[in-house]
Amino acid sequence: MISTRGRYALRVMLDIAEHDDGNFIPLKDIAARQDISKKYLEIIVKDMVTGGLLNGASGKGGGYKLTRTPDEYSIGEILELMEGTLSPVACLADKDYYCARRDICKTVAMWTEYDKMIHDFFYNRKLSDLLNASTEGGLNWYI
């Protein structure tokens, strides 16, 4: 399950992309538009700056900016930075994880296929896809 942390990170990224005028966007403005606690967003954006998704500046004229254009961010990279691995089972999430049953496991192929579907779903979608999505018609990924 994707937590509020991951969902809010996507909302922050979209808000910044939507309101990009070349200047830093104050967190208080993002929090107000997104109806999210500024205190909670401070924790989230700190990790997003550390992870290279955002640039931050303090003081007058400070706030946050994207480090790249919206079409250069995959949804997967944003979610994995905020959530950690999206893999459904430990043996796929951690390459160093040892499972004595790996060679005889009858379910690992299913988990591997599911893991690939999750990865492909989120990594093949860009922030710009969400930015350009119609709020009425939803996302049309297949055109």
C-alpha positions, 0 to 999 in steps of 0.5 A: 500500500502506498502511504500518505507520504508517497501520495503527498510527495506526488501532490507536492511535485504536481503542485510545484510543476503546475505553479512553476513560474521560475521562482521558488514556491513557498511551502505554505502556499503548497500546503494551503492549496493541497490542504496538507499540514505544513509541518508534515510537508516539511518532513516530506520535502526535506527527504525530497531535497536530499533525494535530489527531486527538489531544490530548496531555498530558505529566507525571503523568496525561498521555497521549492523548485523541481530539479528537472522538467516534469517529463524527466521524473518517473512516478516510480522514482518519486514513490520509491524515494518516499516509500522504499522498495515497491517490491511485494516480497522480501526476496525481491526487495533486497538482493542480499536477502537469503531464502533457503527455499528460493530454488524450490519456491513455487511462488517466486515466479509469480512474485517476480512477474507481479514485481515487474508489473508494479515496476513497469507501471510506475516507472513508465509513467512520468510526472508530466503524464499526471500533470497533463491528465484530464481531471474529468476523463482520467488518465489514458495511458494507452493512446 
